[in-house]
Amino acid sequence: MLGDSKVLRRLDKMLEDGLNGTFEESDYDETDLSKLESKWLRYLSASKLSHRRTEEERQKLRELISDISHQTKTPLANILLYTQLLQEQVLDEQSRQLVTEIQSQSAKLEFLIESLVKTSRLETGTFTFVKEKAEVSDLVESVLAQASAKAERRSIKLKAEPCACKAVFDMKWTREAIFNIVDNAVKYSREDTEVNVSVKEYEMFVCVAVKDEGMGIPEAEQPLVFGRFYRGSEVAQDEGVGIGLYLARQIIEEQGGYIQLSSEVGKGSEFSVFIPK
């Protein structure tokens, strides 16, 4: 019984070291361990090696993402600059249309690359959220200010119903997540309609709800809209690359929150973003 207790204590110590990240194979002499302890030692050693390799691969991915971002910025910026210079020249109508299309596609490519970089960083955990307790009304106001220009162009009224409440979140990334939802609402709503952003406080969460009067999302497509590059059947030909809602969900879930969707075809959609308090 005493021997069994000693084995259990050593197994427990091995596991504790493994969980704390302090496990070192050199701390244990396999010749002095029981068969079970020896197997446990080999398992933990293999796990540590696997973890180290994963971290090395993650570091390589960080460097690759950074390199892609850096290497594409300059040529894309140059293409956009040259198209702007061309637009200032005296061109016939066909040439002007071609230049406009080049500018549009270049801007789309720039947006896509930026989105892919953000997605990769989120999925690989290559950055840390800086979460602070902040006023949710400030978050909503900054999102609406960012979305106002496009809303005005489409004659869509942005309406806010904030409340005086606070939550714990990363302002920059949470603003991007909610902006992506509001931007989609503006993009796919009918002209001369409203997009309403309301805030409601619960015991554990603060909910920011974005409601539009757009085309709505068919029930069969609702589980798919948060997928990477997913475009609904009704909007496949419209602007966008289908990554905004995916990024929004990733950002919110990484901070301990979640998003719910309620939609009816012909009546609009409501995205409810729950942010931890």
N, C-alpha and C positions, 0 to 999 in steps of 0.2 A: 504493500500500500504506500509506503514511504517513497519507494522508487517511482511508482505511478504518479504521485504528487509532484515529484521533482520533474518528471517528463512533462507533465501538464503545465507546470510553471515556466519551463523553458519554451514549450510550444507557444504559450501565451506571450512570453517576452519576444519571441520571433515575430509573431503576428503584430504585436504592438509596434515593434520597430518598423515593420513593413508598412503599417498604416501611417506612421509618423514620418516616413521617408528617411529614417535613420538606420535602416537595416544595412549591415556590412557583412559580407560573407566571411571576412577574415576574423570576425568576432567569435566564430564558432568552428570547432575542430570536429570534422565529420567522424573521425575515428572514435571520438568519445561520446557520440550520440547514438540513440537507438535507431532502429530501422525506420520507424515512423518519423522521428526527428530529422533523419538524413533526407528522407523524401521531402519533408517540409522545407528543409534548407535548400534543396535543389529547386523546388517550386518558387520560393521567394527570390532566389538568385536569378532564375529565368525571368521572373516578373520584373525585377529591377533592371535587367538588361533590356527587356522589351520596352520598359518605360523610358530608359535612356535613349534607345533608338527612336522612339516616338518623338521625344523632345528634339532630337537632332533633325528628324524629318520636318518637324514643325518650324524649326529655325531656318532650314533650307527654303521652306515654303514662304516664310516671312520675307526672306531675301529676294525670292523670285517675284513675289507680289510687289515689293518695293521697286524692283528693277523694271517690271512691266509698266508700272505707274510712271516711273521717271522717264523711261525710253519712249513712251507714247505721247507724253505731254507736249514736247517741243514740235514734232511733226504735225500734230493735230492743230496746235495753236497757229502754226505757219499756214496750214491749209485754210483755216478760218480767216486769217489775216489777208491772204491772197484773194479769197473770194470777196472780202469787203472792198479791197482795192479794185477788183474787177467791176463790182457794182457801181463804183464811182465813175467808171468809164462810159463813154457813149456807145451803147450796144443796141443791136436790133432786138426785137421782142423775143425771138427764139433763143438768142444767146443769153438774154437776161433771165429767162425761165430756167435755162440750164445752170446758170450761176447760182440762182436761188435754190435749186434742187441740190447742188453740191454743198452749199452752206447748210441746208437742212439735214442732209445725210451725215455731214461731218459733225454737226452738233449732236445728232442722235448717237453716233459712234463714241463721241466724247462722254456722253451721259452713260452709255452702256459700259464703257471701261471703268468709269468711276464707280458705277453700281457693282460691277464684278469685284473690284478691289474691296469695297465695303463688305460685300457678301463673304468674300474669302476671309477677311479679318474676323468677321463675326463667327464663321463656322470653325475656324481654327483657333479661336480664342487668343488672337495675337494682340489684343489691346484690352485695357481695363476700363470699365465704366466708372465715371466719377459721380457717384450718387450723393446728392445733398437734399436736405429738406427745403422745399421751395413752394412758392405760391403757384397753384395750378392755373390761376387766372393769367399770370404772366406768360405761362406756356401757351395758353390758348390765344392770347393777344398777339404773340410773336408769330404763331402759325398763320393766323388770319391776315396779318400784315404781309406775310410772304406770299399768300395765295390771292391777295386782292387784285393784282394786275390782271391775271388770267380771268378771274371772275368778272371784272369790269368788261373785258373784251367780249365775254359771252353773255353779258347782261344778266348775270346771276348774282343774287343778293346773298352776302355772307352775314349770318345772324349769330350772335353769341349770347349764351345764357350762363355765364360763369357763376361760381359761388366762392365765398371766402373760405377756402380750405387749402391745406397743404398735403403734399405727398413727398416720398423719397425717390428721386430719380435723377438720371443724368440729363441735364437740360438740353444739351446739344443733340444727343442721339434720340431722345424722346420727342423733341421738336421735329426731327426728321421723320420719325415714324408716323406721327399724327399728321404732319404735312402731306406725306404720301397718300394718306387716306382722304384728306380734304381735297388734295389735287385730283385724285380719281373722281371724287364726287363732283367737282366742278367740270372735269373733262367729259364725263358721261351723263351729265344732267341736261335736260332740255333748257333752251334759252328762256329768260324771264321767269326762272323759278328760284327757289331758296335752298341754300345749304345751311342747316342749323347745327351749331356746336353747343352742346349743353354739358354741364358738369354736375355730378351728383356724388355726395359723400356717403360711404358705407363704413361699417365698423373697421374692416381690414383694408379696404381699397377706396380709391377715388376713381370714379368712372367718367371718362370723357367720351361722350357719344356724338358721332357725326352722322347726321340724317340728311338725305337728299331726296329730291323729287324726280329722280332719273328713271331710266328704263327698267331698273330692277334686275335681279340675277335669278335665272331659273333654279329651282330647288336642286336639280341634278348637278349643277355646276358649283353650287355654294361650297361643298367640301374641297373644291379644287382651286378656288381663287387665290389661296395663299401659297400655291405651288410656284416654284421658280420658273419664270418665263411663260407662265400660263396666261393665255388670252382667251376670254370668253368668245363664244361663237358669234355674238352680236357685235363685238368690237374688234374682231381680228384685223380689220383693215384700218382701224383708227391709229392715231399716234400712240407711242408707248412701246415698251419692250417686255412688259409683264413681270417686273421685278419689284415694284414699289410695295405691294402688299406682302410679298415674301420678306422683304427687308423689315417692314413694320412689325410683323409677327416675331421675327428673330430678335429684334431690338427689345421689344416689350417682354418677351418670355425670358430673355437673358437677365432681365432685371426683376424677375419673380412675378411678372404680371401675365395677363392673357387678353385675347381679343375674341369677342363674340360677334356674329353676323346675323342680322335678321333682314330678309328681303322678300319682296313680292313683285313679280313681273308687272310692269306698267304703273307701279305705285312708288317705286324707289327702294332705297336700302338704308340700313342703319348699322354702323360699325361702332361697337362699344369697347373702348379701351380701358382695361382695369389696371391701375397703377397702385402698387403697394403704398400704404401710409407709413 
